[in-house]
Amino acid sequence: VLEFASAGGVEVVFGLQYFADDQGFISTNTADLLNWTASKGYNLYGVELGEEMSPVRDPAFSDLMDGYRQVHGMLRDFWPDNTPKLMGPCAGVIAEPPQRYNFWEDFINATVKTNIT
């Protein structure tokens, strides 16, 4: 896919799953994929962390924000001269009643308190 996109002059966005356990974000697969991609000389337009997320356990988003901090660091480390954008999450499959909490409003409010851009 990366060779095809490169040959066609198209930039790629990887949709990455957000995996977490009781300890928080599990970054192993994400780190391996991004390291391999960068080591082969491929550039990305961006990555989306949290592709097709299920409901978030923590309304304060501490685990999710930790995942974003880790991936943001990986992107800067692996592509220091042309850092891909960090996007997401895709919360399209969240089936929570609106009265519980507003995912997007809460996520944006949590995000702007950090330097993750």
Solvent accessible surface area in square Angstrom, and as a share of the most:
residue,aa,sasa,rsa
1,V,142,0.82
2,L,20,0.10
3,E,123,0.55
4,F,170,0.71
5,A,8,0.06
6,S,78,0.50
7,A,95,0.74
8,G,57,0.55
9,G,68,0.65
10,V,96,0.55
11,E,122,0.55
12,V,21,0.12
13,V,70,0.40
14,F,37,0.15
15,G,44,0.43
16,L,11,0.06
17,Q,86,0.38
18,Y,40,0.15
19,F,102,0.42
20,A,41,0.32
21,D,64,0.33
22,D,129,0.67
23,Q,167,0.74
24,G,3,0.03
25,F,18,0.08
26,I,75,0.38
27,S,28,0.18
28,T,85,0.49
29,N,106,0.54
30,T,10,0.06
31,A,28,0.22
32,D,87,0.45
33,L,72,0.36
34,L,0,0.00
35,N,77,0.40
36,W,126,0.44
37,T,0,0.00
38,A,21,0.17
39,S,82,0.53
40,K,117,0.50
41,G,61,0.58
42,Y,42,0.16
43,N,90,0.46
44,L,8,0.04
45,Y,87,0.33
46,G,0,0.00
47,V,0,0.00
48,E,32,0.14
49,L,0,0.00
50,G,0,0.00
51,E,46,0.21
52,E,81,0.36
53,M,12,0.05
54,S,75,0.48
55,P,66,0.41
56,V,16,0.09
57,R,146,0.53
58,D,39,0.20
59,P,73,0.46
60,A,72,0.56
61,F,2,0.01
62,S,63,0.40
63,D,38,0.20
64,L,1,0.00
65,M,8,0.04
66,D,52,0.27
67,G,0,0.00
68,Y,10,0.04
69,R,115,0.42
70,Q,64,0.28
71,V,0,0.00
72,H,28,0.13
73,G,15,0.15
74,M,24,0.11
75,L,1,0.00
76,R,125,0.46
77,D,108,0.56
78,F,60,0.25
79,W,15,0.05
80,P,100,0.63
81,D,144,0.75
82,N,84,0.43
83,T,56,0.32
84,P,7,0.04
85,K,109,0.46
86,L,28,0.14
87,M,65,0.29
88,G,28,0.27
89,P,3,0.02
90,C,36,0.22
91,A,15,0.12
92,G,65,0.63
93,V,79,0.45
94,I,34,0.17
95,A,95,0.73
96,E,35,0.16
97,P,61,0.38
98,P,121,0.76
99,Q,149,0.66
100,R,140,0.51
101,Y,37,0.14
102,N,81,0.42
103,F,18,0.07
104,W,116,0.41
105,E,99,0.45
106,D,45,0.23
107,F,6,0.03
108,I,89,0.45
109,N,71,0.36
110,A,18,0.14
111,T,29,0.17
112,V,106,0.61
113,K,167,0.71
114,T,35,0.20
115,N,142,0.73
116,I,16,0.08
117,T,141,0.82
